[in-house]
C-alpha cells in the first residue's frame, strides 16, 4: 500500500528495513516525477512520524529504496515520543482497557523555527551574499545544486509565513484546535492541509503508531471509545475547511489502511488481519460522492466484482497529480522502471 506494488523487489528482506532493495514509496516516486515542477517547497511530505510496528521497528516501503536517497520525500518526524503511542496521542489507550497516561506534555516536538538575533535582515544579507558568490561560478556541480534545493526549502520554512504557520498548529487559535481535535490525528491533518496550501503536491499522514488500529482485542470498544471519534472529528473538519475555500475541488483526499479485518470475531472480541478485502475512502479532486466501487461477498470475506489493487490506487494518485502514464524512474543501477503498473480507478469520477 505504501509503494503501490504487490510484488516484492529483488533481494527484498525484512531483516533490513529500510533498505535500498525496497521499491520506492509513492511519495518518493512523486518527488522524482515532479522534480521539474519543484520550487521552494518539496513535492511530497510524510508526517508526523514513520509507521512502526509493536517493537518500534520501521515498516518497509516508506523511503526511496531503489530510486535512491536523492529522491526521498520530506519526512517530518515531529510526533512527541510516547512509550505507548496507540491512537490519537495524547488520547492514548491500552487495548486491554486499563488507563494510560500520555508520555509527553505536548502533541509534537517541533524544532525551533524562529530566527536568531538579527532576524530577517541578517538572513537576507547572508542569502544575498551567497547569491553573489553563485553568480560568479560558471557551473554548479550536481551536489551543489542538490544542496541549493535543500537550502531553498529551509529558507522557505524560516521566512514564508504560510509554511511557518503550517508547522505551528499546536499554538493555533483554540477554536481551530478544538474543531480538529487537540491530538495527533487532528493537528496532523491541519498541518497537512496547510502544507498543501503552501505548495506541497502530496502529503501522507500516518495516523497512529504501534498498530493503533490493529484491533485483535476489544475491536468494537477500541473503535468506539478511542479510534473513531478523533478520526471522525478531524476528517470531517478537514473536508469542511477545504470545501469552504475551494481547495477540496483540486485536492484528492484518500483514507485507508493496509488490509481489512477478518469477517469472524475472535475469542478476544477482536478482528484479525484480512488481506482479500479492504475499504478505502476517496473525497475531493472531482470524485463523485456517494459512489461505491466494487463489492464483496455477503460476509465481507472475498471480492466478487470490480477488484482494485494497490497498483490501481497508486495509479490514481499519480494520475491526479498529472504524471504522464508513460513516465518511468531509474533505479540506482540505471534500469528503467515504469511508474504506472495499472490503470487509475476511473469510476471515481463518473
C-alpha positions in Angstrom: 0.0 0.0 0.0 2.9 2.4 0.7 4.7 1.6 -2.6 1.7 0.7 -4.9 3.4 -2.6 -5.7 2.1 -6.1 -4.8 5.2 -8.0 -5.9 8.4 -7.8 -3.8 11.5 -6.3 -5.4 14.6 -8.5 -6.0 16.7 -9.2 -2.8 14.0 -7.7 -0.6 14.2 -8.8 3.0 12.5 -7.9 6.3 15.9 -8.3 8.0 17.0 -4.9 6.7 14.4 -2.1 6.8 14.6 0.5 5.4 17.0 -0.7 2.7 18.0 0.2 -0.9 16.3 -3.0 -2.1 12.8 -1.8 -1.4 10.5 -0.4 -4.0 10.3 3.4 -3.6 7.4 4.8 -1.7 4.7 6.6 -3.5 5.9 10.0 -2.0 9.4 9.2 -3.3 8.1 8.4 -6.8 6.1 11.7 -6.8 9.2 13.6 -5.7 11.1 12.2 -8.6 8.3 12.5 -11.2 7.6 16.2 -10.3 11.2 17.2 -10.0 10.9 19.7 -12.8 8.0 21.5 -11.1 9.7 21.7 -7.7 10.2 25.2 -6.4 10.7 26.3 -2.8 8.6 23.5 -1.3 9.2 19.8 -1.7 6.8 17.8 -4.0 5.9 15.3 -1.2 5.9 15.2 2.6 5.3 12.5 5.2 4.2 13.3 8.7 4.1 13.3 11.8 6.3 10.2 12.2 7.2 6.9 10.3 4.9 4.0 10.6 6.4 1.5 13.1 5.4 -1.9 14.5 4.8 -3.1 18.0 8.6 -3.2 18.8 9.2 0.3 17.3 10.8 -1.1 14.1 10.1 0.9 10.9 7.8 -0.8 8.4 9.2 -1.3 4.9 8.1 0.8 1.8 8.3 4.2 3.4 11.5 5.6 1.8 13.1 6.0 -1.6 14.6 2.5 -1.8 15.8 1.5 -5.3 15.2 5.0 -6.5 18.0 6.4 -4.4 18.1 8.7 -1.4 18.4 11.7 -3.6 14.6 11.4 -4.2 13.4 11.0 -0.6 10.2 12.8 0.3 10.3 15.4 3.1 9.9 13.2 6.2 8.6 15.4 9.1 9.2 13.3 12.2 7.8 15.6 14.9 5.3 13.5 17.0 6.1 13.7 20.7 7.6 10.4 21.9 5.3 8.3 23.9 6.1 4.8 25.2 2.7 3.5 24.1 1.5 5.8 21.3 -1.7 4.0 20.4 -4.3 6.1 18.8 -4.5 9.9 18.8 -1.9 10.9 21.3 -2.3 12.4 23.8 -5.6 10.4 23.9 -3.6 7.2 24.3 -5.2 3.9 25.3 -4.3 0.3 26.1 -6.1 -2.5 24.2 -7.0 -4.2 27.4 -8.9 -1.1 28.6 -6.6 -0.2 31.5 -5.8 3.6 31.9 -2.7 5.0 30.5 -1.1 8.5 30.8 0.4 10.1 27.7 4.2 10.2 27.9 4.8 13.8 26.8 3.3 17.2 27.7 2.9 18.1 24.1 1.5 16.6 20.9 4.5 17.5 18.8 8.2 18.0 19.5 8.7 20.8 17.0 12.2 22.2 16.3 12.7 25.9 16.8 11.6 27.8 13.6 12.5 31.2 14.9 15.5 33.2 13.5 18.3 34.1 15.9 19.4 37.7 16.8 19.3 39.8 13.7 16.2 38.1 12.3 15.1 38.5 8.7 17.5 41.4 7.8 20.5 39.3 8.8 19.3 36.2 6.9 18.5 38.2 3.8 22.0 39.7 3.9 23.6 36.3 4.0 21.4 35.0 1.2 22.3 38.0 -0.9 26.0 37.3 -0.3 25.5 33.6 -1.3 23.7 34.6 -4.5 26.6 36.9 -5.4 29.1 34.1 -5.0 27.0 31.6 -7.0 26.6 34.1 -9.9 30.3 34.2 -10.2 30.5 30.5 -10.7 30.5 29.2 -14.3 28.7 26.0 -13.4 27.3 24.3 -10.4 28.0 20.6 -9.8 25.1 18.3 -9.2 25.9 18.0 -5.5 25.9 21.8 -5.2 22.5 22.0 -7.0 21.0 19.5 -4.6 22.3 21.4 -1.6 20.9 24.6 -3.1 17.4 23.0 -3.4 17.6 21.9 0.2 18.7 25.4 1.3 15.7 26.9 -0.6 13.4 24.7 1.3 15.0 25.5 4.7 14.8 29.2 3.9 11.1 28.9 3.0 10.4 27.3 6.4 12.0 30.2 8.1 10.7 33.1 6.0 7.4 32.1 4.4 4.5 32.8 6.9 2.4 30.2 5.2 5.0 27.5 5.8 5.8 28.6 9.3 2.1 28.6 10.3 1.7 25.1 8.8 4.0 23.8 11.5 2.8 26.0 14.3 -0.5 24.2 14.6 -0.2 23.3 18.3 -0.2 27.1 19.1 -3.1 27.8 16.7 -6.3 29.6 17.8 -8.1 27.4 20.4 -11.3 27.3 18.4 -9.4 25.8 15.4 -7.6 23.3 17.6 -10.9 22.3 19.2 -12.5 21.8 15.8 -9.7 19.5 14.6 -9.0 17.9 18.0 -6.1 18.7 20.3 -4.4 15.4 19.4 -2.0 13.8 16.9 -4.8 12.9 14.5 -6.4 16.3 14.3 -3.3 18.5 14.3 -1.6 16.3 11.7 -4.4 16.8 9.3 -4.4 20.6 10.0 -0.7 20.6 9.3 -1.2 18.6 6.1 -3.9 21.0 4.8 -1.6 23.9 5.3 1.3 22.2 3.6 -0.9 21.5 0.6 -1.9 25.2 0.7 1.8 26.2 0.8 2.6 24.3 -2.4 3.4 20.7 -1.4 1.8 18.4 -4.0 1.3 15.2 -1.9 1.1 14.9 1.9 1.0 11.4 3.5 -0.3 11.5 7.1 0.4 8.4 9.2 -2.4 8.2 11.8 -1.3 6.2 14.7 1.7 4.2 15.9 2.4 0.8 17.3 -0.5 -0.8 15.4 -3.1 1.6 16.8 -5.8 0.1 14.5 -4.6 -3.5 14.9 -7.7 -4.4 17.0 -7.1 -8.1 17.8 -8.5 -7.4 21.2 -11.6 -5.4 22.1 -12.2 -4.3 18.5 -15.5 -2.6 19.0 -14.7 -0.9 22.3 -11.4 0.4 20.9 -13.1 1.8 17.8 -16.0 3.3 19.6 -14.1 4.8 22.6 -10.7 5.7 21.2 -10.1 5.4 17.4 -13.2 6.6 15.5 -14.2 9.7 17.5 -11.0 11.7 16.9 -10.7 10.5 13.3 -14.4 11.4 12.6 -13.9 14.8 14.1 -10.7 15.8 12.3 -11.6 14.3 8.9 -15.0 15.9 8.7 -13.4 19.2 9.8 -10.7 18.9 7.2 -13.2 18.2 4.4 -15.4 21.1 5.5 -12.5 23.5 5.7 -11.1 22.5 2.3 -14.5 22.7 0.7 -15.1 26.2 2.1 -12.0 27.6 0.4 -12.3 25.6 -2.8 -9.2 23.6 -2.0 -11.2 20.4 -2.0 -12.1 20.8 -5.7 -8.5 20.4 -6.7 -7.2 18.1 -3.9 -7.8 14.3 -3.8 -8.2 13.1 -0.2 -7.7 9.3 0.4 -8.2 7.5 3.7 -7.2 3.8 4.0 -5.1 1.2 5.7 -3.1 -1.8 4.6 -5.7 -4.5 5.0 -9.2 -5.3 6.1 -10.3 -7.3 9.2 -11.5 -10.9 9.4 -15.2 -11.5 8.9 -15.3 -13.6 12.1 -14.8 -12.1 15.5 -12.2 -13.9 17.6 -12.3 -15.1 21.2 -10.9 -11.7 22.4 -13.8 -9.7 20.9 -11.3 -8.7 18.2 -10.8 -9.0 14.5 -7.6 -10.2 12.9 -5.7 -9.4 9.7 -7.5 -9.9 6.5 -5.9 -9.2 3.1 -8.6 -10.1 0.5 -11.0 -7.2 1.2 -10.1 -3.7 2.3 -12.1 -0.4 2.2 -10.7 3.0 1.1 -12.5 6.3 1.2 -11.9 9.0 -1.6 -13.1 12.6 -1.5 -12.5 15.8 -3.3 -10.5 16.2 -6.5 -13.6 15.8 -8.7 -14.6 12.5 -7.1 -18.4 11.7 -7.3 -19.7 11.4 -3.8 -21.8 8.5 -2.6 -20.3 6.2 -5.2 -19.4 2.6 -4.1 -16.9 0.8 -6.4 -16.6 -2.9 -6.1 -18.3 -5.5 -3.9 -17.6 -8.3 -1.6 -19.5 -11.5 -0.8 -22.2 -11.3 1.9 -19.8 -11.7 4.8 -17.1 -9.3 3.5 -14.6 -12.1 3.0 -13.8 -12.1 -0.7 -14.1 -9.6 -3.5 -16.7 -10.5 -6.2 -16.7 -7.6 -8.6 -14.6 -4.6 -9.8 -11.5 -5.6 -8.0 -8.9 -2.9 -7.4 -5.3 -3.4 -6.3 -2.5 -1.3 -4.7 -1.3 -0.7 -8.3 -4.7 0.9 -9.2 -4.5 3.1 -6.0 -1.0 4.3 -6.9 -2.0 5.0 -10.5 -5.0 7.0 -9.3 -2.6 9.2 -7.1 -0.1 9.7 -10.0 -2.9 10.5 -12.4 -4.4 13.1 -10.1 -1.0 14.8 -9.9 -0.7 14.9 -13.7 2.1 12.4 -14.0 2.2 11.0 -17.6 1.1 7.4 -18.0 4.3 6.5 -19.8 6.6 8.0 -17.1 9.4 6.0 -15.7 12.0 6.2 -13.0 15.5 4.8 -13.0 17.0 2.7 -10.2 20.5 3.2 -8.8 21.8 0.7 -11.4 20.3 2.8 -14.3 17.5 0.4 -15.2 14.1 2.0 -16.1 11.1 1.2 -14.1 7.5 2.1 -15.0 5.7 4.4 -12.7 2.3 3.1 -13.6 1.5 -0.6 -13.1 -2.2 -0.5 -13.6 -4.9 1.9 -14.7 -6.3 4.7 -12.4 -9.7 4.0 -10.8 -11.7 6.0 -13.4 -15.1 5.1 -11.9 -14.3 7.5 -9.1 -15.3 10.4 -11.3 -18.4 9.0 -13.1 
